[in-house]
């Protein structure tokens, strides 16, 4: 349904959601100077139009319909949380290791945080991460080399993927893989783009240890394409506790769950 069929207040709600990825009834009621009940009615109306998905106390993006955000926009969503996650993830990279970073705004923060590591080989299909890593190498913030995978570029996501990328990945062995995603749920992790999801799946298969980096807005979300199940993942680095209902599942319970939110 076109946005012209929405009230001005509902348009503001959608704009807030696009910026923040997650909105609360209380915050919206204060911002728009209306009662929480009015906001709840608006959210119900917007959910019926598949503009968002209701959650307890607020709403999140409707991933069943929306497109993946433009890369530059993704960088701004949950920026502080992603930075903390990236800094925590980078501490797992050791001297002499070969690691792979997939595309995504959270893995970008890993690239920005790698330092004081010797003889590391960093492989990536992210053009944005490659640029950051090259600058850090040039400034001697870490020692080693950067390998950029070939393939087809996606200018909007600043990524490289496709059959050539997948073929190249099959020839590598990684000590560690750092994987970002569009959604995390009890079935595992998923993403919006089939080619990028396929590349991430191969990275998981070819790595000794797999780290999923995802901010809390990705929890209990489903994007279109499955990347991998929790049986293939060793660590989840995020800014929230594991959802309560997940802890009953033996496969999920066995994960190393790193909550960087505890350090704030």
N, C-alpha and C positions, 0 to 999 in steps of 0.2 A: 504494500500500500504506500502511496506517495506521502512524503512528509507534509504536503499541503493539507492533508486530512487530519493532521495532528494540531492540538491547541499549542499556543505559544509556550505554555509551561511544559508541555510534553516534548517540544523541540529542544528546550533547555536541558531537560532530563537526558535526552539522547546525546546532546553535545557533551554533557558531563561524563556520560558513560564512555564516549569515544576517547576522552582525555584520560580517564582514570581506570577504565576497564572493569571497575567495581564501584557501585554507589550504594549509599545507605539511606534509609527512609528518614532517619533523624537529621542527617546533614542536609538532605534536600528540603525538608520541611523548614529548617532554619534559613537556608539560602533563599527559598522562594516565598517565605513568610506565609505559609499555609499549614494546616494541621497534618500530622502524620497520616491520618485516615485519608485525606485528599490525595497525598502522594501514593498511598497503597492502591487507591482506585486507578490513578494514572498508570502505575506500574502494571496492574492487571490488564488495563486496556492495551498498553504497549506490548505486553506478553502475547495477548490474543492476536496482535498484528505481526508477531514474530520479530519484534524490534529488540527484545531483551529476554532474559530468563530470570524469573523471580527466584531469590534465595532467602533464607531467614534473615530478616532485617534489612533487605535491600534487593539489588539486582546485579546481574553480570551480563556480559555480551552473549547474544544468541549465536553460538558457534555453528549451529546447524544451517545458517543462512548467510552469515556475513562472509566477506572475503578476508583473506589474511591482510592485516594492516601493512601499509607501506613501511619499508625498513626504517626510514628516518622517524616515522611516527612511533614504531615499536621501541626504538631507543629511548624515547621519552616516557613510555609507560612503565610504572614501578621502578623508576631509575635508581633510587637509593637502595631498594631491596636487591636489584640485579647487581649493583656494584658490590654489596656485601657478599652476595653469593659468588661472584666472580673472584673476589679476593680470597675467599675461603677455598674455592676450588683450586686456585693457582698454587696453594701451599702443598697440594698433593703431588705436584710435578717435581721429580727428583733428578739429580745429575745423571746424565747419560741416557735418559729415557727417550723413547720415540712416542709421541702422543699425537692424537688427532682431535681437532676442534671442528664441529660441524657449523653450519650457518645459524645465525640467530643473534639477537641483541644481548642475550645473557652470556653466550660464549665470547662475545666481543669484550666483555669485562674481564674474562679470564686472560685474554690476550693483553689487555691493559695492565694486568697485575703480575705477569710473570717477571720475576727478577731474581738475581743472585743464583741462577742455575747454570751449571757448566755442561757443555757438550750435549745440549738437548736438541732433539729434532722435532720440530712442530709442523705437522701436516694439516692443511685446511682447505676447504672448498668455499671459504668466505673471503670475498675480495676485501671487505672492510677489516676483517681480522688480520689478513695478510699485510695490509698497509700499516696497521698498528705494530705488528710484530717486526716488520722490516725497520721501522723507526726505532724500536727498542733495541734491536740488534745493532743498528748504526750508532746508537748512543751508549752501547755496551752495558745495558741494563741486565742482559743475560747473554750467555755464550752458546753458540750452536748454529743451527741453520733452519730456514723456513722453506717448506716445499708447498707450492700452490698447485692443487690438482687441476688438470685440464678438463674441458667440457663445454657445455653451453651456458652462457651467462644469462642471468635474470637481473636486468638492470634495476628493477624496482626493489628487489630483495638483496642486491649486491652479493649474489651467490653464483656458484657454478655447480651444475648438476647434469644428469643425463647418462646415456649409455656409456660414453667414453669415461666419464668420472667413475662410474661403477666398475668398469673394466680395470681402470688403474688401481682402484681401492683393493681389488682382489689380490693384487701383487704385494700388498703391505702386510706387515705384522706390527701391531701397536702394543706398547706396554699399557697404555691407558687411552680410553676414548671419553671425551666430554661432549655430551649430547644435550641439546636444547630441544624444546618441543612446543606444540600448540596446546596440548592438553595432557593431563595426568589423571588416570582413573584406575579403578581396581583391576582392570584388564591389562594395564600397562601404560605406555606412552604413545601419543599420536601427533600427527602434524597435518597442515593444510595442503601441502604440495606433494604430489605423488613421487616426483623425481627426487626431491630433497629427503623425503621419508625413506626412499629406497637406498640412497647413499648413506643415511644415518644407520639403517639396518645392517648394511655391510660393515660399517665402522664397528658396530657392536659385535658382530660375528668375528671380526679380525683382532679384537682387543682382549688382553688378559683381564683387565679391570674396566668396568663401565661406570661412569659417573653421569647421572642425569642432573642437570641444573635447571631449575624451574621455580619462578616466584609463586607466591600463594594464589595469585589470580588464575593460575593454570590448574589448580586442584579441582578434582571432580568435573573436569571439562573433557569434552570429546571433540576432537577435530576429525577431519574426514578419513585420514589414512593412518593405519597402525604402523608404528615403528618397531616396537618390541614389547615383550611381556616382562613382568618383574623377575621371572626366572633367569633372565639374561642380564640383569642389572645388579651392581654391587652397592652403589651409593646413590642416595637422593640428597642433593644439597638445595635447601629451600629456606624460606623465612617463616615457616609455620610448623606446628606440631603435625604428626601424622593424624589424619582424620580418625576419629574414634572407631567408626565401624570397620575401618581397614585392618585394625590390629587383631581382629578375629580371624583374618585370613593368614594361614601359615606361610604362604609364599611371600606376602607383603611384610609380615612380621619379621621375617629373616633379613630384611634390608638394613643396611647402615643408614639411618636417617639423621642427617646433619641439619640442625635448625639454627641458622645464623641469626634469627630473630632473638634468640636468648642472649646474644652478645650486645644487643642494643641498650 
